[in-house]
Amino acid sequence: MKKFWIIPLILMANFVNASTYLDAQQAPGYYRIKLGKLLVTAVSDGTVNVPFDKILTHTSKDSIHQDLQSAYLKSPVETSINTFVIDDGKQQILVDAGAGDLFGDLGGHLLNNLAAAGYPAESIDAVLLTHIHADHSGGVSRNGHLAFPNATVYVDRHDADFWLNAKNISNVKEDQRHTFADTEKTVGPVKEAGKLTTFQAPVELFPSIKAIPAPGHTPGSVIYKVSSEGKNLVLWGDIIHIKTIQLPSPSVAIHFDVNQQKAVETRKKVLKQVVKEGDLVAAAHISFPGFGHVIQEHNGYRWLPVEYTNELKSE
């Protein structure tokens, strides 16, 4: 009879040993899809806890808590920081750069996860910023050194002109003014190295990538539309911060919006467009990997995440 206890005892021993690692980091955060001839890889920079009950506007705290509870969430909500690599076999283009050093351990995992995905920092040819904010532009430099030494960093000139000019500091709320210092610390070294290129959307930056204006959240926020063989992917930055609330209620804004009314108008326009065209979306702050579609539901919208697959399939 003793032999029958050997396997359960081994399993129990393994379980006890594994339990000591339950607080360890997850496996490297990357996930790939094919878009026509392009390979698109979602790469995680980590997560940050966001107190949405304190920073969402055009709504009530009761409504926020009800919406969160309906999704088995409570504030603060652990929120993904997603970036994306577009690889055509010749160039590797990164969209957004995570938080770098600005969020401590809550962000700043991008370089490790990129390397794990087969994209060491030196392999990145260009970085396209959806906008300048800590969790999107903070990772373009680390400790004053360029994080992507061979890359040109692209950003809409309206954001560069705004956040790299301290004279604009009075145009934002007091608790948003740190963004000027953050930008000087992170984007500043890129500019000094001659690696910052500005553009004015709408514009085609690369043969398969267009920048489209999406102002409001910041003056120069853009979305990127990537196309290959009739397939489209919209990388939308901060169009949505929390899908549980802002998709069914697109009029809900967030304190971080420089112009909340304009941000709401832009969100409604973008959501209507991606539903109409059926485009795949890559979202910066929807649970990793952030790939999915938007469908209309009642007076708002709903998120349909891309189904996980072990195979590399075209979307």
Contacts in CASP RR format, 6 or more apart in sequence:
PFRMAT RR
TARGET T0000
AUTHOR 0000-0000-0000
METHOD contacts of the structure
MODEL  1
MKKFWIIPLILMANFVNASTYLDAQQAPGYYRIKLGKLLVTAVSDGTVNV
PFDKILTHTSKDSIHQDLQSAYLKSPVETSINTFVIDDGKQQILVDAGAG
DLFGDLGGHLLNNLAAAGYPAESIDAVLLTHIHADHSGGVSRNGHLAFPN
ATVYVDRHDADFWLNAKNISNVKEDQRHTFADTEKTVGPVKEAGKLTTFQ
APVELFPSIKAIPAPGHTPGSVIYKVSSEGKNLVLWGDIIHIKTIQLPSP
SVAIHFDVNQQKAVETRKKVLKQVVKEGDLVAAAHISFPGFGHVIQEHNG
YRWLPVEYTNELKSE
25 109 0 8 1.000
28 112 0 8 1.000
28 113 0 8 1.000
28 116 0 8 1.000
28 117 0 8 1.000
29 42 0 8 1.000
29 43 0 8 1.000
29 44 0 8 1.000
29 109 0 8 1.000
29 113 0 8 1.000
29 116 0 8 1.000
29 117 0 8 1.000
29 288 0 8 1.000
29 289 0 8 1.000
30 41 0 8 1.000
30 42 0 8 1.000
30 43 0 8 1.000
30 44 0 8 1.000
30 113 0 8 1.000
30 114 0 8 1.000
30 116 0 8 1.000
30 117 0 8 1.000
30 289 0 8 1.000
31 41 0 8 1.000
31 42 0 8 1.000
31 288 0 8 1.000
31 289 0 8 1.000
31 291 0 8 1.000
32 39 0 8 1.000
32 40 0 8 1.000
32 41 0 8 1.000
32 42 0 8 1.000
32 117 0 8 1.000
32 312 0 8 1.000
33 39 0 8 1.000
33 40 0 8 1.000
33 42 0 8 1.000
33 280 0 8 1.000
33 291 0 8 1.000
33 306 0 8 1.000
33 312 0 8 1.000
33 313 0 8 1.000
33 314 0 8 1.000
33 315 0 8 1.000
34 40 0 8 1.000
34 312 0 8 1.000
34 313 0 8 1.000
34 314 0 8 1.000
34 315 0 8 1.000
35 226 0 8 1.000
35 228 0 8 1.000
35 231 0 8 1.000
35 232 0 8 1.000
35 233 0 8 1.000
35 280 0 8 1.000
35 314 0 8 1.000
35 315 0 8 1.000
36 228 0 8 1.000
36 229 0 8 1.000
36 230 0 8 1.000
36 231 0 8 1.000
36 314 0 8 1.000
37 88 0 8 1.000
37 228 0 8 1.000
37 229 0 8 1.000
38 86 0 8 1.000
38 87 0 8 1.000
38 88 0 8 1.000
38 208 0 8 1.000
38 226 0 8 1.000
38 228 0 8 1.000
39 85 0 8 1.000
39 86 0 8 1.000
39 87 0 8 1.000
39 88 0 8 1.000
39 89 0 8 1.000
39 312 0 8 1.000
40 84 0 8 1.000
40 85 0 8 1.000
40 86 0 8 1.000
40 87 0 8 1.000
40 226 0 8 1.000
40 233 0 8 1.000
40 282 0 8 1.000
41 84 0 8 1.000
41 85 0 8 1.000
41 87 0 8 1.000
41 117 0 8 1.000
41 119 0 8 1.000
42 82 0 8 1.000
42 83 0 8 1.000
42 84 0 8 1.000
42 282 0 8 1.000
42 288 0 8 1.000
42 289 0 8 1.000
42 290 0 8 1.000
42 291 0 8 1.000
43 82 0 8 1.000
43 83 0 8 1.000
43 84 0 8 1.000
43 85 0 8 1.000
43 94 0 8 1.000
43 110 0 8 1.000
43 113 0 8 1.000
43 114 0 8 1.000
43 117 0 8 1.000
43 119 0 8 1.000
44 80 0 8 1.000
44 81 0 8 1.000
44 82 0 8 1.000
44 83 0 8 1.000
44 109 0 8 1.000
44 110 0 8 1.000
44 113 0 8 1.000
44 288 0 8 1.000
44 289 0 8 1.000
45 81 0 8 1.000
45 82 0 8 1.000
45 83 0 8 1.000
45 97 0 8 1.000
45 98 0 8 1.000
45 99 0 8 1.000
45 100 0 8 1.000
45 107 0 8 1.000
45 108 0 8 1.000
45 109 0 8 1.000
45 110 0 8 1.000
45 113 0 8 1.000
45 135 0 8 1.000
45 139 0 8 1.000
46 80 0 8 1.000
46 81 0 8 1.000
46 106 0 8 1.000
46 107 0 8 1.000
46 108 0 8 1.000
46 109 0 8 1.000
46 110 0 8 1.000
46 288 0 8 1.000
47 78 0 8 1.000
47 79 0 8 1.000
47 80 0 8 1.000
47 81 0 8 1.000
47 106 0 8 1.000
47 107 0 8 1.000
48 78 0 8 1.000
48 79 0 8 1.000
48 81 0 8 1.000
48 99 0 8 1.000
48 103 0 8 1.000
48 106 0 8 1.000
48 107 0 8 1.000
48 135 0 8 1.000
49 76 0 8 1.000
49 77 0 8 1.000
49 78 0 8 1.000
49 79 0 8 1.000
49 106 0 8 1.000
50 75 0 8 1.000
50 76 0 8 1.000
50 77 0 8 1.000
50 79 0 8 1.000
50 241 0 8 1.000
50 242 0 8 1.000
51 75 0 8 1.000
51 76 0 8 1.000
52 64 0 8 1.000
52 68 0 8 1.000
52 75 0 8 1.000
52 76 0 8 1.000
52 77 0 8 1.000
52 241 0 8 1.000
52 242 0 8 1.000
52 245 0 8 1.000
53 61 0 8 1.000
53 64 0 8 1.000
53 65 0 8 1.000
53 68 0 8 1.000
53 75 0 8 1.000
54 75 0 8 1.000
54 255 0 8 1.000
55 254 0 8 1.000
55 255 0 8 1.000
55 256 0 8 1.000
56 64 0 8 1.000
56 242 0 8 1.000
56 245 0 8 1.000
56 252 0 8 1.000
56 253 0 8 1.000
56 254 0 8 1.000
56 255 0 8 1.000
57 252 0 8 1.000
57 253 0 8 1.000
57 254 0 8 1.000
57 255 0 8 1.000
57 260 0 8 1.000
58 251 0 8 1.000
58 252 0 8 1.000
58 253 0 8 1.000
58 260 0 8 1.000
58 264 0 8 1.000
59 245 0 8 1.000
59 249 0 8 1.000
59 252 0 8 1.000
64 75 0 8 1.000
64 245 0 8 1.000
65 74 0 8 1.000
65 75 0 8 1.000
67 244 0 8 1.000
67 245 0 8 1.000
67 248 0 8 1.000
67 249 0 8 1.000
68 74 0 8 1.000
68 75 0 8 1.000
68 77 0 8 1.000
68 244 0 8 1.000
68 245 0 8 1.000
70 244 0 8 1.000
71 244 0 8 1.000
73 244 0 8 1.000
77 242 0 8 1.000
79 241 0 8 1.000
79 242 0 8 1.000
79 285 0 8 1.000
80 284 0 8 1.000
80 285 0 8 1.000
80 286 0 8 1.000
80 287 0 8 1.000
80 288 0 8 1.000
80 290 0 8 1.000
81 98 0 8 1.000
81 99 0 8 1.000
81 107 0 8 1.000
81 135 0 8 1.000
81 284 0 8 1.000
81 285 0 8 1.000
82 96 0 8 1.000
82 282 0 8 1.000
82 283 0 8 1.000
82 284 0 8 1.000
82 285 0 8 1.000
82 286 0 8 1.000
82 288 0 8 1.000
82 289 0 8 1.000
82 290 0 8 1.000
83 94 0 8 1.000
83 95 0 8 1.000
83 96 0 8 1.000
83 97 0 8 1.000
83 98 0 8 1.000
83 110 0 8 1.000
83 284 0 8 1.000
84 94 0 8 1.000
84 95 0 8 1.000
84 96 0 8 1.000
84 235 0 8 1.000
84 282 0 8 1.000
85 92 0 8 1.000
85 93 0 8 1.000
85 94 0 8 1.000
85 95 0 8 1.000
85 114 0 8 1.000
85 117 0 8 1.000
85 119 0 8 1.000
85 124 0 8 1.000
86 92 0 8 1.000
86 93 0 8 1.000
86 94 0 8 1.000
86 95 0 8 1.000
86 208 0 8 1.000
86 209 0 8 1.000
86 226 0 8 1.000
87 93 0 8 1.000
87 119 0 8 1.000
88 208 0 8 1.000
91 125 0 8 1.000
91 126 0 8 1.000
91 206 0 8 1.000
92 119 0 8 1.000
92 123 0 8 1.000
92 124 0 8 1.000
92 125 0 8 1.000
93 124 0 8 1.000
93 125 0 8 1.000
93 126 0 8 1.000
93 127 0 8 1.000
93 128 0 8 1.000
93 206 0 8 1.000
93 209 0 8 1.000
94 114 0 8 1.000
94 119 0 8 1.000
94 124 0 8 1.000
94 126 0 8 1.000
94 127 0 8 1.000
94 128 0 8 1.000
94 148 0 8 1.000
94 151 0 8 1.000
95 127 0 8 1.000
95 128 0 8 1.000
95 129 0 8 1.000
95 130 0 8 1.000
95 224 0 8 1.000
95 235 0 8 1.000
95 282 0 8 1.000
96 127 0 8 1.000
96 128 0 8 1.000
96 129 0 8 1.000
96 130 0 8 1.000
96 136 0 8 1.000
96 137 0 8 1.000
96 237 0 8 1.000
96 284 0 8 1.000
97 110 0 8 1.000
97 127 0 8 1.000
97 129 0 8 1.000
97 136 0 8 1.000
97 137 0 8 1.000
97 138 0 8 1.000
97 139 0 8 1.000
97 140 0 8 1.000
97 147 0 8 1.000
97 148 0 8 1.000
97 153 0 8 1.000
98 107 0 8 1.000
98 108 0 8 1.000
98 110 0 8 1.000
98 135 0 8 1.000
98 136 0 8 1.000
98 137 0 8 1.000
98 138 0 8 1.000
98 139 0 8 1.000
99 106 0 8 1.000
99 107 0 8 1.000
99 108 0 8 1.000
99 134 0 8 1.000
99 135 0 8 1.000
99 138 0 8 1.000
99 139 0 8 1.000
100 107 0 8 1.000
100 108 0 8 1.000
100 110 0 8 1.000
100 138 0 8 1.000
100 139 0 8 1.000
100 142 0 8 1.000
100 147 0 8 1.000
100 186 0 8 1.000
101 108 0 8 1.000
101 138 0 8 1.000
101 139 0 8 1.000
101 142 0 8 1.000
101 143 0 8 1.000
102 134 0 8 1.000
102 135 0 8 1.000
102 138 0 8 1.000
102 139 0 8 1.000
102 182 0 8 1.000
102 186 0 8 1.000
103 134 0 8 1.000
103 135 0 8 1.000
107 135 0 8 1.000
108 139 0 8 1.000
110 139 0 8 1.000
111 121 0 8 1.000
111 142 0 8 1.000
111 147 0 8 1.000
114 120 0 8 1.000
114 121 0 8 1.000
114 124 0 8 1.000
115 121 0 8 1.000
121 147 0 8 1.000
121 148 0 8 1.000
121 149 0 8 1.000
122 148 0 8 1.000
122 149 0 8 1.000
122 150 0 8 1.000
123 150 0 8 1.000
124 148 0 8 1.000
124 150 0 8 1.000
124 151 0 8 1.000
125 150 0 8 1.000
125 151 0 8 1.000
125 152 0 8 1.000
126 151 0 8 1.000
126 152 0 8 1.000
126 153 0 8 1.000
126 154 0 8 1.000
126 206 0 8 1.000
127 140 0 8 1.000
127 148 0 8 1.000
127 151 0 8 1.000
127 152 0 8 1.000
127 153 0 8 1.000
127 154 0 8 1.000
128 154 0 8 1.000
128 155 0 8 1.000
128 205 0 8 1.000
128 209 0 8 1.000
128 211 0 8 1.000
128 224 0 8 1.000
129 136 0 8 1.000
129 137 0 8 1.000
129 140 0 8 1.000
129 153 0 8 1.000
129 154 0 8 1.000
129 155 0 8 1.000
129 159 0 8 1.000
130 136 0 8 1.000
130 214 0 8 1.000
130 221 0 8 1.000
130 222 0 8 1.000
130 223 0 8 1.000
130 224 0 8 1.000
130 235 0 8 1.000
130 236 0 8 1.000
130 237 0 8 1.000
130 238 0 8 1.000
130 284 0 8 1.000
131 137 0 8 1.000
131 155 0 8 1.000
131 156 0 8 1.000
131 159 0 8 1.000
131 217 0 8 1.000
131 218 0 8 1.000
131 220 0 8 1.000
131 221 0 8 1.000
131 222 0 8 1.000
131 237 0 8 1.000
131 238 0 8 1.000
132 155 0 8 1.000
132 159 0 8 1.000
132 160 0 8 1.000
132 162 0 8 1.000
132 163 0 8 1.000
132 179 0 8 1.000
132 183 0 8 1.000
132 187 0 8 1.000
132 218 0 8 1.000
133 179 0 8 1.000
133 217 0 8 1.000
133 218 0 8 1.000
133 238 0 8 1.000
133 256 0 8 1.000
134 179 0 8 1.000
134 182 0 8 1.000
134 186 0 8 1.000
135 284 0 8 1.000
136 237 0 8 1.000
136 238 0 8 1.000
136 284 0 8 1.000
137 155 0 8 1.000
137 183 0 8 1.000
137 186 0 8 1.000
137 187 0 8 1.000
138 182 0 8 1.000
138 186 0 8 1.000
138 187 0 8 1.000
139 147 0 8 1.000
139 186 0 8 1.000
140 146 0 8 1.000
140 147 0 8 1.000
140 148 0 8 1.000
140 153 0 8 1.000
140 186 0 8 1.000
140 187 0 8 1.000
140 190 0 8 1.000
141 147 0 8 1.000
141 185 0 8 1.000
141 186 0 8 1.000
141 187 0 8 1.000
141 188 0 8 1.000
141 189 0 8 1.000
141 190 0 8 1.000
144 185 0 8 1.000
144 189 0 8 1.000
145 189 0 8 1.000
146 189 0 8 1.000
146 190 0 8 1.000
146 193 0 8 1.000
146 195 0 8 1.000
151 195 0 8 1.000
152 195 0 8 1.000
152 196 0 8 1.000
152 197 0 8 1.000
153 187 0 8 1.000
153 190 0 8 1.000
153 195 0 8 1.000
153 196 0 8 1.000
153 197 0 8 1.000
154 197 0 8 1.000
154 198 0 8 1.000
154 199 0 8 1.000
154 205 0 8 1.000
154 211 0 8 1.000
155 187 0 8 1.000
155 196 0 8 1.000
155 197 0 8 1.000
155 198 0 8 1.000
155 199 0 8 1.000
155 220 0 8 1.000
156 198 0 8 1.000
156 199 0 8 1.000
156 200 0 8 1.000
156 201 0 8 1.000
156 211 0 8 1.000
156 213 0 8 1.000
156 220 0 8 1.000
156 221 0 8 1.000
156 222 0 8 1.000
157 198 0 8 1.000
157 199 0 8 1.000
157 200 0 8 1.000
157 220 0 8 1.000
158 200 0 8 1.000
158 215 0 8 1.000
158 218 0 8 1.000
158 219 0 8 1.000
158 220 0 8 1.000
159 218 0 8 1.000
159 219 0 8 1.000
159 220 0 8 1.000
159 221 0 8 1.000
160 187 0 8 1.000
160 191 0 8 1.000
160 196 0 8 1.000
160 198 0 8 1.000
161 198 0 8 1.000
161 219 0 8 1.000
162 168 0 8 1.000
162 171 0 8 1.000
162 218 0 8 1.000
162 219 0 8 1.000
162 220 0 8 1.000
163 179 0 8 1.000
163 180 0 8 1.000
163 183 0 8 1.000
163 187 0 8 1.000
163 218 0 8 1.000
164 183 0 8 1.000
164 184 0 8 1.000
164 187 0 8 1.000
164 188 0 8 1.000
164 191 0 8 1.000
166 180 0 8 1.000
166 184 0 8 1.000
168 180 0 8 1.000
169 177 0 8 1.000
169 180 0 8 1.000
171 258 0 8 1.000
172 179 0 8 1.000
172 258 0 8 1.000
173 255 0 8 1.000
175 255 0 8 1.000
176 256 0 8 1.000
176 258 0 8 1.000
187 196 0 8 1.000
188 196 0 8 1.000
190 196 0 8 1.000
199 205 0 8 1.000
199 211 0 8 1.000
201 211 0 8 1.000
201 212 0 8 1.000
201 213 0 8 1.000
201 220 0 8 1.000
201 222 0 8 1.000
202 210 0 8 1.000
202 211 0 8 1.000
202 212 0 8 1.000
202 213 0 8 1.000
203 210 0 8 1.000
203 211 0 8 1.000
204 210 0 8 1.000
204 211 0 8 1.000
205 211 0 8 1.000
208 226 0 8 1.000
208 227 0 8 1.000
208 228 0 8 1.000
209 224 0 8 1.000
209 225 0 8 1.000
209 226 0 8 1.000
210 224 0 8 1.000
210 225 0 8 1.000
210 227 0 8 1.000
211 222 0 8 1.000
211 223 0 8 1.000
211 224 0 8 1.000
212 222 0 8 1.000
212 223 0 8 1.000
212 224 0 8 1.000
212 225 0 8 1.000
213 220 0 8 1.000
213 221 0 8 1.000
213 222 0 8 1.000
214 220 0 8 1.000
214 221 0 8 1.000
214 222 0 8 1.000
214 223 0 8 1.000
214 236 0 8 1.000
214 239 0 8 1.000
214 266 0 8 1.000
214 270 0 8 1.000
215 221 0 8 1.000
215 259 0 8 1.000
215 262 0 8 1.000
215 266 0 8 1.000
216 257 0 8 1.000
216 258 0 8 1.000
216 259 0 8 1.000
216 260 0 8 1.000
216 262 0 8 1.000
216 263 0 8 1.000
216 265 0 8 1.000
216 266 0 8 1.000
217 238 0 8 1.000
217 239 0 8 1.000
217 256 0 8 1.000
217 257 0 8 1.000
217 258 0 8 1.000
217 263 0 8 1.000
217 266 0 8 1.000
218 258 0 8 1.000
219 258 0 8 1.000
219 259 0 8 1.000
221 237 0 8 1.000
221 238 0 8 1.000
221 266 0 8 1.000
223 234 0 8 1.000
223 235 0 8 1.000
223 236 0 8 1.000
223 237 0 8 1.000
223 239 0 8 1.000
223 270 0 8 1.000
224 234 0 8 1.000
224 235 0 8 1.000
225 232 0 8 1.000
225 233 0 8 1.000
225 234 0 8 1.000
225 235 0 8 1.000
225 279 0 8 1.000
226 232 0 8 1.000
226 233 0 8 1.000
226 234 0 8 1.000
226 235 0 8 1.000
227 233 0 8 1.000
231 280 0 8 1.000
231 314 0 8 1.000
231 315 0 8 1.000
232 277 0 8 1.000
232 278 0 8 1.000
232 279 0 8 1.000
232 280 0 8 1.000
233 279 0 8 1.000
233 280 0 8 1.000
233 281 0 8 1.000
233 282 0 8 1.000
233 315 0 8 1.000
234 270 0 8 1.000
234 274 0 8 1.000
234 279 0 8 1.000
234 280 0 8 1.000
234 281 0 8 1.000
234 282 0 8 1.000
235 281 0 8 1.000
235 282 0 8 1.000
235 284 0 8 1.000
236 270 0 8 1.000
236 274 0 8 1.000
236 281 0 8 1.000
236 282 0 8 1.000
236 283 0 8 1.000
236 284 0 8 1.000
237 283 0 8 1.000
237 284 0 8 1.000
237 285 0 8 1.000
238 256 0 8 1.000
238 284 0 8 1.000
238 285 0 8 1.000
239 266 0 8 1.000
239 267 0 8 1.000
239 270 0 8 1.000
239 271 0 8 1.000
239 283 0 8 1.000
240 246 0 8 1.000
240 247 0 8 1.000
240 267 0 8 1.000
240 283 0 8 1.000
240 285 0 8 1.000
240 286 0 8 1.000
241 254 0 8 1.000
241 256 0 8 1.000
241 285 0 8 1.000
242 285 0 8 1.000
243 283 0 8 1.000
243 286 0 8 1.000
243 303 0 8 1.000
245 252 0 8 1.000
246 252 0 8 1.000
246 267 0 8 1.000
247 271 0 8 1.000
247 294 0 8 1.000
247 300 0 8 1.000
247 301 0 8 1.000
247 302 0 8 1.000
247 303 0 8 1.000
248 297 0 8 1.000
248 298 0 8 1.000
248 299 0 8 1.000
248 300 0 8 1.000
248 301 0 8 1.000
248 302 0 8 1.000
249 300 0 8 1.000
250 264 0 8 1.000
250 267 0 8 1.000
250 268 0 8 1.000
250 271 0 8 1.000
250 300 0 8 1.000
250 301 0 8 1.000
251 264 0 8 1.000
251 268 0 8 1.000
253 260 0 8 1.000
253 261 0 8 1.000
253 263 0 8 1.000
253 264 0 8 1.000
254 260 0 8 1.000
254 263 0 8 1.000
257 263 0 8 1.000
271 294 0 8 1.000
271 300 0 8 1.000
271 301 0 8 1.000
273 279 0 8 1.000
274 281 0 8 1.000
274 293 0 8 1.000
274 294 0 8 1.000
275 294 0 8 1.000
275 295 0 8 1.000
275 296 0 8 1.000
275 301 0 8 1.000
278 293 0 8 1.000
279 293 0 8 1.000
280 291 0 8 1.000
280 292 0 8 1.000
280 293 0 8 1.000
280 306 0 8 1.000
280 315 0 8 1.000
281 290 0 8 1.000
281 291 0 8 1.000
281 292 0 8 1.000
281 293 0 8 1.000
281 294 0 8 1.000
282 290 0 8 1.000
282 291 0 8 1.000
282 292 0 8 1.000
283 290 0 8 1.000
283 291 0 8 1.000
283 292 0 8 1.000
286 292 0 8 1.000
286 303 0 8 1.000
286 305 0 8 1.000
287 305 0 8 1.000
289 306 0 8 1.000
290 305 0 8 1.000
290 306 0 8 1.000
291 305 0 8 1.000
291 306 0 8 1.000
291 315 0 8 1.000
292 303 0 8 1.000
292 304 0 8 1.000
292 305 0 8 1.000
292 306 0 8 1.000
293 303 0 8 1.000
293 304 0 8 1.000
293 306 0 8 1.000
294 301 0 8 1.000
294 302 0 8 1.000
294 303 0 8 1.000
294 304 0 8 1.000
295 301 0 8 1.000
295 302 0 8 1.000
295 304 0 8 1.000
296 302 0 8 1.000
306 315 0 8 1.000
END
